[in-house]
Amino acid sequence: MTLEAHSALPAESSTQQKSDLAALPAWLRRSIGKASEISTVQRIVKQRQIHTICEEGRCPNRGECYAQKTATFLLMGPVCTRACGFCQVDKGHAPLPLDAEEPQKVAESVRLLGLRYVVLTSVARDDLPDQGAGWFAATIAQIRQVNPNTQIEVLTPDFWGGRVNGSTSESLQQQRIATIATLKPACYNHNVETVRRLQNPVRRGAKYERSLRVLQIVKDLDPTIPTKSGLMLGHGETEAEVIEALQDLRAVNCDRLTIGQYMRPSLAHLPVQKYWHPDEFEHLGTIARGMGFAHVRSGPLVRSSYHAGEDP
């Protein structure tokens, strides 16, 4: 799963939410931004029955991003076919049929919001023949037709699984990624989410090497496309394991990096093992820059798309 739903604030309207908020370190308590900026986006997306991960995950940065004319749209509905232990996005039942008008609705929303930079992400749709790769491509085409000056970043699933006419999962994965990479997005993002040792409990249905392979395939197809990945800390990883993950990302020529703090969305999700201090995030950011990442954002409230439009 590649969503940035670990950006979520604890679930609302519950005793657990009050307890979790009270237990949060001071550096994680942050205003969500101006209500007017948030309500404008909410109104536009709800009228069109589309989704943003900013809202589905209740990202603490959404007000700031909206004010800076950036947003992250969640394609192919709000229901995921996987069940990652950290993610707040809905799962556990059949996903909705695709809305044939969604690419156009997203393009219109980009225009109405005046977005200069847009990130397209999605739930995992293992139920679809191409797992949604063509839907990304269709949405990119519509946005470019309506908003030719808007830059588009993608944050995709791993596009793994299934066999079609005898094709292997590996070859299908490459074909699906190529469907998007040939359109030359401003950046291709796929998150490894956590360190190698913790993949199974955190990312059910995903694999560490498979995610590294996504980033490698993009570079093999077009070395000029910037690639990005992200880690969320707080699942019990050690600093040495984080550094190993950074080394693995650089080994597949990953250009950009985000590191943020996991915040438990509800009691049904994995508990937080540690709240990393801002100084520790800064330390890891310094290490990452020394490894050669072209752009690094490392901090407790950093998320996959945070300040994405400012990346070089």
Secondary structure, DSSP 8 states (H G I E B T S, - for coil): ----GGG----SSSHHHHHHHHHS-GGG------HHHHHHHHHHHHHTT-EEHHHHTT-TTHHHHHHTTEEEEEES-SEESS--SS--SEESS------TTHHHHHHHHHHHHT-SEEEEEE---TTSTTTTHHHHHHHHHHHHHH-TT-EEEEE--------STT--HHHHHHHHHHHHHTT--SEEE---BS-GGGHHHHSTT--HHHHHHHHHHHHHH-TTS-EEEEEEE-SS--HHHHHHHHHHHHHTT--EEEEEE----STTS--------HHHHHHHHHHHHHHT-SEEEESTT--TTTTGGG--
